[in-house]
Amino acid sequence: MANAAPFQDSQGAPVMAGKKARLLAGYGLGDFGLNIYWHSLSLILVFWYAEVVGLDPKLAGWIYALGLLWDAVSDPLVASIAATNRSKHGVYRPFILFGSFGLGASFCLLFWHPPLEGWFLFAALLAAAMIFRTAYTIVAVPYSALSARLTFSSVERAELSGVRMFFAFCGMLCVTAFFFPFSRWVEAQGSTQDTGFLLVAALGAFIATLALVTCFAFTREKPPLGGQAIEGGWSLKSFKEAFVRNSALRLLLVVLFFNSAAGASVAIVMAFYIEANSSIFANKEVIMSSYAVATILGTPVWTVLARWLGKKKCWYLGTVLTVAAGFWLLMSGPFVIAGVPVQLIVYGFALPSFAIIIWVLIPDTVEYGQFGYGKRDEGAVFGSSLFIQKASGGLTGLAVGYLLSGIGYNPERDIQTAQTAAVLGDFIAIAPALLLVTASITLFLMPLSRDLHARIVDELSQG
């Protein structure tokens, strides 16, 4: 069997070690910037709405859910536009460059507390969320699809995904380590709490924009496999065709739905869980930063395991670790060391096993479909994948908002009730485990494997 296509430049020549490192670092920096935004949303935004702005948790959940559901609509549209774009800078890279500036500005708007009340306040915050989500989509969707044009080797995609996740979790660490402390520092200088959040958002936007511009400069796209392949954008017709003819895509979307819900069930609830246990837990930034460090440390471990064990076994191992941590939390309660619940650290360590594999499976699914029916449906595959991820996260965010209201979580209360803390603990123990087990069962049925994908790439390369 021929070795799958290595990292190449835009002319198809193999990339030397120095250029390969530049490409990997450049692509990783893009996700560093995007995850400053993403983890500010997933870890902090609902908390900001409820605790700082003072919204009812149900309304906060609705803003989060409607924003993600808007993503679910806009992501496929942007994927379609991007997949059919042609320019001297490539198909996807121009969106990363030119979209990064508007994205930074909209992020600042997202954390602005307008001087309004009632439904006017809700409408203004919802509008800001929609503007940001649109700007994020314009950059994030082409960035994700870019991975399909950097290498066609499933093994090297695992390496690329591992580097990407390392940078992504470094972005998360920046958010967890500095967002709350810096906002408190600004407040201590005489400003309001809202001003502190806004200034942190402005700083984060500046750093993220620099990272995305660097990603554009350091990466290069290469032509798709199979010179005669038809390249399609996203439309209902193209999605229906891909969904019907590509069995790997059908199963992939189910895996993505349950995996995204599992991740959101931890990320969105985490700040509230920490707040509800403030009498025994360390500050939010300490626990969240410990969680982020665990993901960073886990990334190279899971990257090596993915190459050694293969994608599916790596995923199963991560699921077993998560289920074990959830069962431990459910049976014994939080095991606290220096104010940090160890079970959350185990969750953080296991997280990269899923993130790395997902971003190998999605582009591999493109070639699986191309081999099966001769059409390279990057737009349909990436668009529908992102649609499912965002829809799943939005529904989970909405469910969390109603959960918080239903159990009596009160942002005005300095210390939440013991019952509230217990229910949040049970939720964060049970929900991720059940969702990941369901995702693992579905993954077991997927026809894609490393050897099969390598054979597909060989066939397409010769065509």
N, C-alpha and C positions, 0 to 999 in steps of 0.2 A: 504494500500500500504506500502510495506517495505521501510525503509529509504535507499536511494542509498548508495553505498559503501563509507565509510569514508576514510580519509587518513590512509594508512596502511604502514607497513614496508615490506621488501622484502619477509617475511614469511607469510604475510597476517594478522598480528596482528594489532589492532587499534593503531594508533600513539598517545602517550600521549601529553599533552599540550606543554611541553617543547620541545619535539622532533618535534611536529608540527610547532612550531615557528621557530625552526632551519631549517626545511625543507622549509618553506615559505621564510625565509630570504635567504637561500642558493639559491633557485631557482630565487628569485628576484635579487640577486647580479649578477647572470649570465646575466640577461637582462640589468643591470646597465652597465656591461662591454661592452656588444654588442652595447648598444646605445651610448656609447662614440664614437664607430666607426660609427654607422649608422647615427647619427645626424651630425657628422663631414662631412659625405658625403652629406646628404640631405640639410643641411643648409649652408655649407661652400665650398664644393669642386668646384662646378661650378663657384662660386664667385672667388675662388682662381685661377682657370684656367684663367678666364677673366681679373681680376683686378691685380693679382700679376705676373702670368706667362705671361700675355698679349695675350692670344689666342683670336681669333675671337669668339664671343659668340656662333655662329653656331657650330664651331669646339668643343667648350667646351660642348655644348649640345650633340654632337655626341659621345664624350668620355663617358659622363654620360649614354647616352642611350645604347651604345654598351656594356658597363659594365653591366648594368641591364639586357639587352637581353642575355648576356652570363650567367648571374645568372639564367635566365629563362630556359636555357638549362641544366646547371650544377646542379641546385637545385633538380630536379627530380632524376638525376643520384645518387647524394649523398643520397637522401632519400631512394632510392632502396638499396644501399649498407648498409646504417645504419639499415634499418628495418630487414635485414637478418643477421646482425652481432650477434654473441653470444660470451660473455666473462664473466669472473667471476665478472666484474664490471658492467654488464648489457648490454643492447642493445645500448643505446645512450650516456651514460656518458663518455666512453673512448674517443669519438670524441671531447668532450668539453675539457678534460684534455690535450690530446696530440696535438690537433689542435690549442690551444690557443697561443703557443709560436711562431709558424709560422705566425699566424694572426697578432701578435704584430709587428713582423719584417716587414711584408708586408705593414702594415699601415705607417710605417716610410718611406718606399720606395714610397708610394703613394704621400706623400708631399715633395718629393725631386725634386728640379728643376734642371734637367740635363743641362749641358752647350752645348746645341744644339739649332738649329734654324729650322724654316720652318717645312717641313714634317717629318724630322728626330726627331724634338722635339715632334710633334704630335704622331709619332709612339712610342717613348719612354714612353710618358705619358699614351698612350693607353695600352701598355704592362704592365706598373706598375698597372694600373687599373684592368686589367684582372687577374694579379697575386693576387692582394688583394681580388678581388671578389671571386676567387676560394678558397682562404684561409678562407674568411668569411663564405662561403657556408659550408665548412667542419665542422665548429663549429655551425653556426646558425641553420642549418636545423635539426641536431639531438637535439639541445637545444629546438627548438619549438616542435618537436615530443615527447620529454620527458614528456610534460604535459599530454599526453594520458596515461602515465604509473604511474603518481603520485596519481591520484584519478579518480574514474569513476562516481562521483556524479556531475551532472550539476551545482548544487548549490555551491558545494565546488570548482568547476572549476572557477566559477565566483569570488570566494574569492581568489583563486590562481592567476587568471588573474588580479584582482585588485592589489594585492601585487606586481605582476610582473610589471604592468604598473607604479606603484608608483616608483619602482626602476628604471624603464626605463626612466621616465621623470626626475628623479634625475640625470641620466646620461646625458640627454639633457641639464639640467641646468648647469652641469659642463662644457659642450661644449660652451654654449651660454655665460656663465659668464666669462670664463677664456681664451678661444681660442684667440680672438682678443686682449684683454688687455695684455696677456702674450707675444704674438708675437710682439706687439708694444714695450713692455718693453725690450725684447731682442734686438730689432732694436735700441732702445735708448742707449743701452750699446755699440753701435758701430758695431753691426752685420747687415747683410742685412735683408730685409723683408722676403726673402725666408728662411733664416736660422731660423728666429723667428718661422715661420710656422713648419719647420722641428723639432725644439726642442719641440714645443708644442705637435706635433704628437708623439714624443718619450716618453714624460711624460704621455700622454694619453694611449699609448700602455702599459706602465708599470702598470698603475693603472688597466686597463681593464684586463690584464693578471692575476693579483692577484685576481680580482673579479671572473673570470671564473674558476680558480683553486679552489677557495672557494666553488663555485657552485658544482663542482664535489665532493668535500669532504662532503658537507652538505646534498646532496640529495641521495635518494635510489629509485630504480625502483621496481615495483611489477609485478607479472605475469599478462598477459592479461585475460580478462573475457572469459569464455567459453573454457574449456580445450581442446575441440575438434575442435576449430575454426582454419581454415587455415589462416596463416599469409602470406601476400603477400608483395613483394617489388614493386618498380615502374618499369613499362615497358609500351610500347605503348599498348600492349595487356591488361595488368592489368588496365591501365587507361581507355581504351575503355570499358572494362567490368564494372568498377566502375561507369563510366560516364553514361552508358546506364541503369544500374540496380539501381543506387542510385539517386533518384530524388532530394534529399536534396543537394547532391554534385553539381549537375548541376546548381541549383539556387545559391548555395554558391559561386561558381566561378564567376557568374555575379555580385553578391554583392561585392566580393573582387575586381573585376576589377574597378568598379566605385568608391568604397571607396578609393582604393590605388591612383587612379588618383586625387581624391579630396584632399587627404593629400599631394601629391606631388605638386599639383598646388599652395598650400600655402607655403610649406616648401622651394621649390626651388626658388620661386619668392621673398620670404620675404626679403632677403639681398639686392636684387636689388631695391625693393620697398622702403626700408629704405634709401638706397643710393640716390635714385631719389628724395626723400623728405628730404634730409639732412638739408635744411634750416629751417625746422619746427620740425623735429624729433630729438630725443636724439640719442646718439651713438647706433650702432648696438647691442653691448652687453647689453645695458640697455633694449632695446625693446625685444630682443630675450630672455633675462633672465626673464623679466616680463612675457613673453609668457610661458616660461618653468615653472615658479612659478604657473601660472594659471592652467597649466595641472596637476601639483603636487597637488594643492589644490582641483582640480576637481576630482581627482582619487578616494578618499574615498567617496565622495558624489555619484559618479556614481556607485561605487561598492555596496553601500547600496541601491541605487535606482534599480539596476539590481536584487538584491535579493527581493526587495519589489514589484516592478512593473513587473518583468520578462524581458527577453532579448529584445524582440521586442519593447515593450513600451519604454524602456530605450533608445533604438536606435532612435525611432521616436522623442523623446523629445530632444535628442542631435541634430537631424537634424533641428527641428524647431528653436532651439537656433542659429544654424549656419546660417540658411537662414535669420533669423531676423537680425543678425549682418551684413550679406552681403548686405541686402536691405538697412540697415541704412548707410553703407559705400557708396553704390551706389547713394543714394538720397542726402546725406548731406556731403559726403567727410569724411576724417578722423577726428574723435572727439579726440582731443589731450589733455591729462592731463600730465603735467610734461614731455612733449616730447614723450609720449607714446600714440599711437593710440588705443583707447579703444576697437575698433572692433576686433583688433588682439588678445586682451586679452580674449575677449568672444570666439573667435575661439579656443584659447588655453584651456579655461575651458571646452569647449564642446568636445574636441578631445578624452579624455579618454572614453567617452560613446561608441565610435566606437571600439577603441582598445580593451577594456575589452570584449565586446561582441564577437568580431571576434575570440579571442583565447578561447572562450567557444564553439562557433559554430563549429570550425574545428574538435576538438576531439569528440564532440557529433556526428558529421557526420560520424565518423568512426564506432561508435556503431550502428548508424541507418542503415548503409550498412551491418554490420555484422549480425544484426538481420534479415535483409531482405533476404540475400542470403548466409549467413554462412561463409563469408570470411572477416577477419579483415584486410582491406586494408589500413593500416597506411601509407605505402609508397606511394600508389596512391593518397590518400586524401591529405596528407601533401605536397607531391611533386607537385601535380597539383595546390594546393592552393598557394604555394610559387612561382610557375611558373607564375601564373596569376598576383600575386602582383608585381613581379619584371618586367614582361613585361609591365604592366600598368604604373608603375613608369618610366620605360625607355622611353616609348612613350611620356609620359608627359614631361620628361626632354628634349627630342628632340624638342617637340613643343615649350617649353619655350625658348630654344636656338634660334629657328627661330623667335619667337615673339620678343625677344630682338633685334635681327638684323633688323627685319622688322620695328620696331618703332624708330629705330635710337639710341638705347642705345650705348653710347660711353664710354668705360672704361677709356679713356684718359682725359675725361672731368671732371673737379672737380664738376660741378653742371650740372645735366641733364636738358633737356628742360621741360617746364611745360606740354607739350603734352605727353612726355614720362612718366612722373609721373602720369598723368591722366589715360593713357591707362593701366599702371600697376595696378592702383587702381581699375579700372573697372574689370580687369581680376581677381584679387584676391577677388573681391566682387561677381562676377557672377559664375565663373567656379566651385568653391567648392559647392555652393548651388545647382546648376543644377545636378552635379554629385551625390551628396548625396541624393537628392530627387529621382533620378533614382534608386539608391541602395536601398532606403527605400521601393519603390514600389515592387522591386524584393523580398526583405526580407519578405514582407507581404505574399507572395505566398509560402514561405518555410513551409514544413509540420512539422518541428521540434518544439516542445514546451517542457517546463520543465516537465510537467506531463507525456507526451509521452516518453521522454527520461528516466525518472525514472522507468516507466514500462518496457522499453527495458532493462535497467540495471538489474532489478529484474529477468526478464526472462533469460538473459544471465548468471547471477550468479547461477541460479538453473541448467543451462545446463552444 
